[in-house]
C-alpha cells in the first residue's frame, strides 16, 4: 500500500503542465478573458484545495484575505 504524502508536497509532484494551469497567472488570464466576454467583474481568490490553488468567480469573496485580484 502506498503511503500518503502530506499535501504540502503535492505541488512538487505535479507535472509542468498541471503546475502552469494551477498558477495565479493562468487564473488571472481566465478572469480577464471572462470579464471581456461577459462584461461582469471576476475575482481571483485563493482556493482551499491544493489542486485548486486559485479560483475565478463572479462573487466577491466572503473572507478578504482570500481575495487576490479583481478583473474589472
C-alpha contacts under 8 A as a table, 3 or more apart, distances in Angstrom:
res1	aa1	res2	aa2	distance
5	X	9	X	6.74
5	X	10	X	7.77
6	X	9	X	5.71
6	X	10	X	7.23
7	X	10	X	5.09
7	X	50	X	6.86
8	X	11	X	7.08
9	X	12	X	5.67
9	X	13	X	6.85
10	X	13	X	5.29
10	X	14	X	6.59
10	X	50	X	7.25
11	X	14	X	5.38
11	X	19	X	7.10
11	X	50	X	7.71
14	X	18	X	6.03
14	X	19	X	5.96
15	X	18	X	5.20
15	X	19	X	6.05
16	X	19	X	5.00
16	X	20	X	6.19
17	X	20	X	5.16
17	X	21	X	6.21
18	X	21	X	5.04
18	X	22	X	6.05
19	X	22	X	5.19
19	X	23	X	6.32
20	X	23	X	5.25
20	X	26	X	6.99
21	X	26	X	5.93
21	X	27	X	7.85
22	X	26	X	6.96
22	X	27	X	7.45
22	X	51	X	6.97
22	X	52	X	6.54
22	X	53	X	6.33
22	X	54	X	6.89
23	X	26	X	5.39
23	X	27	X	6.50
23	X	53	X	7.41
23	X	54	X	7.14
24	X	27	X	5.08
24	X	28	X	6.08
24	X	53	X	7.97
24	X	54	X	6.24
25	X	28	X	5.14
25	X	29	X	6.23
26	X	29	X	5.15
26	X	30	X	6.28
27	X	30	X	5.10
27	X	31	X	6.23
27	X	44	X	6.58
27	X	54	X	6.44
27	X	55	X	6.69
27	X	56	X	6.40
28	X	31	X	4.97
28	X	32	X	6.20
28	X	44	X	6.39
28	X	56	X	7.82
28	X	69	X	7.52
28	X	71	X	7.76
29	X	32	X	5.11
29	X	33	X	6.19
30	X	33	X	5.13
30	X	34	X	6.10
30	X	56	X	7.45
31	X	34	X	5.15
31	X	35	X	6.04
31	X	42	X	5.49
31	X	43	X	6.69
31	X	44	X	6.90
31	X	56	X	6.08
31	X	57	X	7.96
31	X	70	X	7.87
31	X	71	X	6.05
32	X	35	X	5.07
32	X	36	X	6.17
32	X	42	X	7.54
32	X	71	X	5.54
33	X	36	X	5.12
33	X	37	X	6.11
34	X	37	X	5.04
34	X	38	X	5.84
34	X	39	X	7.72
34	X	40	X	7.71
34	X	42	X	7.17
35	X	38	X	5.38
35	X	39	X	5.11
35	X	40	X	5.33
35	X	41	X	5.53
35	X	42	X	6.08
35	X	71	X	6.38
35	X	72	X	6.80
36	X	39	X	5.65
36	X	40	X	7.94
40	X	58	X	7.19
40	X	72	X	7.37
41	X	58	X	6.25
41	X	70	X	6.89
41	X	71	X	5.57
41	X	72	X	4.60
42	X	56	X	6.51
42	X	57	X	5.52
42	X	58	X	4.57
42	X	59	X	7.30
42	X	70	X	5.81
42	X	71	X	5.29
42	X	72	X	6.81
43	X	55	X	7.96
43	X	56	X	5.51
43	X	57	X	5.29
43	X	58	X	6.04
43	X	59	X	7.03
43	X	60	X	6.49
43	X	61	X	7.97
43	X	67	X	7.21
43	X	68	X	7.55
43	X	69	X	5.75
43	X	70	X	4.41
43	X	71	X	6.24
44	X	54	X	6.50
44	X	55	X	5.56
44	X	56	X	4.66
44	X	57	X	6.65
44	X	67	X	6.44
44	X	68	X	5.60
44	X	69	X	5.09
44	X	70	X	6.24
45	X	54	X	5.61
45	X	55	X	5.28
45	X	56	X	6.45
45	X	57	X	7.70
45	X	61	X	7.05
45	X	66	X	5.23
45	X	67	X	4.58
45	X	68	X	5.28
45	X	69	X	7.03
46	X	53	X	5.87
46	X	54	X	4.67
46	X	55	X	6.33
46	X	66	X	4.86
46	X	67	X	6.54
46	X	68	X	6.79
47	X	50	X	7.52
47	X	52	X	5.61
47	X	53	X	4.62
47	X	54	X	4.83
47	X	55	X	5.82
47	X	66	X	7.58
48	X	52	X	6.99
48	X	53	X	6.61
49	X	52	X	5.20
49	X	53	X	6.29
50	X	53	X	5.35
52	X	55	X	6.71
57	X	60	X	7.56
60	X	67	X	7.65
61	X	64	X	6.30
61	X	66	X	6.79
61	X	67	X	6.10
63	X	66	X	5.74
63	X	67	X	7.28
64	X	67	X	5.34
65	X	68	X	7.81
